[in-house]
Amino acid sequence: MPSVSTQLHYGAPLATAEADDDWCIDALSNPPEVVLNFRLVAQEMTVTDLRGAAVGPTLDTMGFEKVAAPTGVDHRALAESSPSAIERYQQETAELLRARTGADTVRFFDTTLRSKDAAVCAGSPYQSPHMRVHVDQTPRSARDRAAGHGDREREFSRFQIINVWRPLVEPVRNFPLAVCDYRSLDLAADLVATRLDFPEWLKDRESYSVKHNPNHRWHYWDSLTPDEAILFKCHDSASRDLALLTGDADRSDLLDVAWLCPHTAFLDENGPSTGHLRTSLEMRALLFYG
């Protein structure tokens, strides 16, 4: 399979830090500046193109998968963040997630548009592709999300948080999404819980930064089209690995499945550098199982 050699930006402690377990991203103290109390270090890594691979990854084995799932919602309306288009897309995507996973209930809590396009002006609803290796949730922030969006009158045996990532309007020409094979992680050493000092309305209070590990295996799909989407795990409460780390491994409902999926955008030096390079829509969803 073809591959790309590129720099991925991992977290690392400051040289003067006494400990590396109190990382923070501060967007409140001096806006619009975002201050990190740790470093971002560029590491040369190989990202393998899975386009045409004989065997595809799955959510439960590698923590991510690609689906062929054309949407009936107008892409330009989604790109303009039309409330009615977003609502229709959520309904459609909830059906997709239930069909792929068997979940009973799907609830969305986050929608992000990203663009890398010279024609997009400042003040647009888009964010830039996120060029930092990270995981969207920690166990703490995942539990907080489940508590805030679950059905208080019903008990659930398992919940997941899954991110659904789709190109809009045109195929991705550069700054694609790279996803890390869960099986290549050292869970005890690679993940650092990172406080997010963000405005109250902005997402979560904690995520994982990821330290460099040369054993990480990274993948992407070249020229992902608007008729395709990548699903990847942010959290799975039934993962045996999670239970082992948190000291809760005596439960009888645990499964040998991927717990999460580090991810990042990356620059493909062999790809174009001008024009419309990428517009994408990502949605995080809580999936509950009875």
C-alpha positions in Angstrom: 0.0 0.0 0.0 1.3 3.5 -0.8 2.3 5.7 2.2 3.3 9.3 3.0 6.2 10.4 5.2 5.1 13.5 7.1 5.4 15.4 10.3 2.9 14.7 13.0 2.7 17.0 16.1 2.9 15.1 19.4 2.8 16.5 22.9 5.9 16.6 25.1 6.6 18.1 28.5 8.4 21.4 28.9 12.1 21.0 29.7 11.5 22.9 32.9 8.4 20.9 34.0 8.7 19.1 37.3 5.9 16.6 36.2 4.3 15.8 32.9 0.9 14.9 34.2 -0.7 18.3 34.6 -1.0 19.5 31.0 -3.4 22.3 30.1 -4.7 24.2 27.1 -5.7 27.7 28.2 -8.0 29.7 25.9 -9.3 32.0 28.6 -6.4 33.9 30.1 -5.4 36.0 27.1 -7.9 35.5 24.2 -7.6 34.9 21.3 -4.2 33.4 22.2 -4.2 29.8 23.2 -1.5 28.9 25.7 -0.1 25.4 26.2 1.9 24.4 29.3 3.5 21.6 27.3 5.3 21.5 23.9 4.2 20.3 20.5 7.0 18.3 18.9 7.0 17.5 15.1 7.9 13.8 14.5 8.5 12.3 11.1 6.0 9.4 10.8 4.7 7.1 8.0 1.0 7.4 7.2 -0.3 4.4 5.1 -3.0 4.9 2.5 -5.7 2.3 3.0 -7.4 3.0 -0.3 -7.7 -0.4 -2.0 -6.5 -2.4 1.1 -7.6 -6.0 1.1 -8.8 -5.9 4.7 -10.4 -2.9 6.2 -10.1 -1.7 9.8 -13.2 -1.8 12.1 -14.2 0.3 15.1 -13.7 -2.6 17.5 -10.3 -3.8 16.1 -8.3 -0.7 15.2 -10.7 2.0 16.6 -11.8 3.4 13.2 -13.4 2.4 9.9 -14.4 3.9 6.6 -18.0 3.6 5.3 -19.5 4.3 1.9 -22.5 6.5 2.9 -23.7 9.1 0.4 -25.8 11.7 2.1 -29.1 13.0 0.8 -28.5 16.4 2.4 -27.2 19.3 0.3 -23.5 19.6 0.9 -23.4 23.4 0.4 -26.1 23.8 3.0 -24.1 21.7 5.4 -21.0 23.8 4.6 -23.0 26.9 5.4 -24.1 25.4 8.7 -27.8 25.6 7.8 -29.7 24.5 11.0 -32.3 22.5 9.0 -29.5 20.8 6.9 -27.6 19.9 10.1 -30.7 18.5 11.7 -31.5 16.3 8.6 -27.9 15.1 8.5 -28.0 14.2 12.2 -31.1 12.1 11.6 -29.5 10.4 8.7 -26.2 9.8 10.5 -28.0 8.4 13.6 -29.5 5.8 11.3 -26.1 5.0 9.9 -24.6 4.6 13.4 -27.4 2.4 14.7 -27.1 0.2 11.7 -23.3 -0.1 12.0 -23.1 -0.6 15.8 -26.5 -1.9 17.0 -26.8 0.9 19.5 -30.2 1.7 20.9 -29.9 5.4 21.2 -27.8 8.0 19.4 -27.4 11.6 20.6 -25.2 14.3 19.0 -23.5 16.9 21.1 -20.8 18.6 18.9 -20.6 19.8 15.3 -17.5 21.3 13.8 -16.8 22.6 10.2 -13.2 22.8 9.1 -11.7 24.2 5.9 -8.3 24.7 4.3 -9.1 27.0 1.4 -7.4 30.2 0.2 -10.8 31.5 -0.7 -12.3 31.2 2.8 -12.3 34.6 4.5 -11.7 35.4 8.1 -14.9 35.4 10.2 -16.3 32.3 8.5 -17.8 29.5 10.5 -14.8 27.2 9.8 -12.0 26.1 11.9 -8.6 25.1 10.5 -7.7 21.4 10.3 -6.4 20.4 13.7 -2.7 19.6 13.5 -2.2 18.0 16.9 -2.3 14.3 17.8 -5.1 14.0 20.3 -8.1 12.0 21.5 -11.3 14.0 22.0 -12.3 12.4 25.3 -10.9 11.1 28.6 -12.9 8.7 30.7 -13.9 11.7 32.9 -15.1 13.9 30.1 -16.8 11.0 28.5 -18.7 10.2 31.7 -19.7 13.9 32.0 -21.0 13.9 28.5 -23.0 10.7 29.0 -24.5 12.1 32.3 -25.5 15.3 30.5 -27.1 13.6 27.4 -28.3 10.3 28.6 -31.8 9.2 29.5 -32.1 9.6 33.3 -35.1 7.3 33.4 -33.2 4.4 31.8 -30.1 2.5 32.7 -27.6 1.7 29.9 -25.1 -1.1 30.0 -22.6 0.5 27.6 -22.0 3.8 26.0 -19.6 5.0 23.3 -18.6 8.3 21.8 -18.0 8.1 18.1 -16.8 10.9 15.8 -18.2 10.9 12.2 -15.9 12.7 9.8 -17.0 13.5 6.3 -15.6 15.7 3.4 -18.0 18.2 2.0 -18.5 19.5 -1.6 -15.3 18.0 -3.0 -12.8 15.2 -2.2 -10.0 16.1 0.3 -7.0 17.2 -1.7 -4.6 17.9 1.2 -4.6 18.0 5.1 -6.4 14.7 5.3 -7.3 12.9 8.5 -4.8 10.5 9.9 -6.0 7.8 12.4 -3.8 5.6 14.6 -4.2 1.9 14.9 -5.4 1.3 18.5 -3.3 -1.9 18.7 -0.1 0.1 18.3 -0.6 2.2 21.4 1.0 1.9 24.8 -2.0 3.0 26.8 -0.1 3.6 30.1 2.7 5.6 28.5 1.3 7.4 25.5 -1.8 9.2 26.8 -1.8 12.4 28.9 -5.0 13.8 30.3 -5.1 17.5 29.4 -7.3 20.1 31.0 -9.2 22.4 28.6 -9.6 25.9 30.0 -12.2 26.9 27.4 -15.3 29.0 27.5 -18.2 27.1 29.0 -20.0 26.7 25.7 -17.0 25.2 24.0 -17.0 21.4 24.1 -15.3 19.5 27.0 -13.2 20.1 30.0 -10.6 17.4 29.3 -9.1 15.5 26.4 -6.0 13.3 25.8 -2.8 14.6 24.4 -0.5 11.9 23.0 3.2 11.4 23.4 5.3 10.2 20.5 5.8 6.5 20.2 7.7 5.1 17.2 5.5 2.0 17.2 2.4 4.0 16.4 0.9 2.8 13.1 -0.9 5.7 11.2 -3.4 5.4 8.3 -5.5 7.5 6.0 -7.6 7.3 2.9 -6.3 9.2 -0.1 -8.8 11.7 -1.7 -11.6 10.8 0.6 -14.9 11.7 -1.2 -18.1 13.4 0.1 -19.8 10.0 -0.4 -17.5 8.5 2.3 -17.1 9.0 6.0 -14.6 7.9 8.6 -16.0 6.7 12.0 -13.6 6.6 14.9 -13.9 6.0 18.6 -13.4 8.7 21.2 -14.5 6.4 24.1 -16.0 2.9 24.7 -17.1 2.1 28.2 -17.1 -1.6 27.6 -13.4 -1.8 26.6 -11.4 -4.2 28.8 -8.3 -2.1 28.4 -10.1 0.9 29.9 -11.3 -1.2 32.8 -7.8 -2.5 33.5 -6.4 1.1 33.5 -9.1 2.3 35.9 -9.1 -0.7 38.2 -12.6 -1.8 37.2 -11.7 -5.1 35.5 -13.9 -7.3 37.6 -17.0 -6.4 35.5 -18.6 -9.2 33.6 -19.7 -7.1 30.6 -16.2 -6.2 29.4 -15.2 -6.7 25.7 -11.8 -7.0 24.0 -12.5 -4.0 21.8 -10.7 -0.8 21.0 -11.2 2.0 23.6 -10.3 5.1 21.6 -8.5 6.4 18.5 -5.8 9.1 18.4 -6.1 11.3 15.3 -4.8 14.4 13.6 -4.8 16.3 10.3 -1.5 16.3 8.4 0.2 18.0 5.5 0.9 15.8 2.5 4.0 17.4 0.9 3.2 15.6 -2.4 -0.3 17.1 -2.6 -1.5 20.6 -3.8 -0.8 23.6 -1.6 -3.3 26.2 -3.1 -7.0 26.3 -3.9 -9.7 24.3 -2.3 -7.8 21.7 -0.2 -10.4 20.5 2.2 -13.8 21.2 3.7 -15.1 18.7 6.3 -17.8 18.2 8.8 -17.3 16.3 12.0 -19.9 15.3 14.5 -19.5 13.6 17.9 -22.3 11.3 19.0 -23.1 9.4 22.2 -24.3 5.9 21.5 -26.1 4.1 24.3 -26.8 0.3 24.6 -29.5 -1.3 26.7 
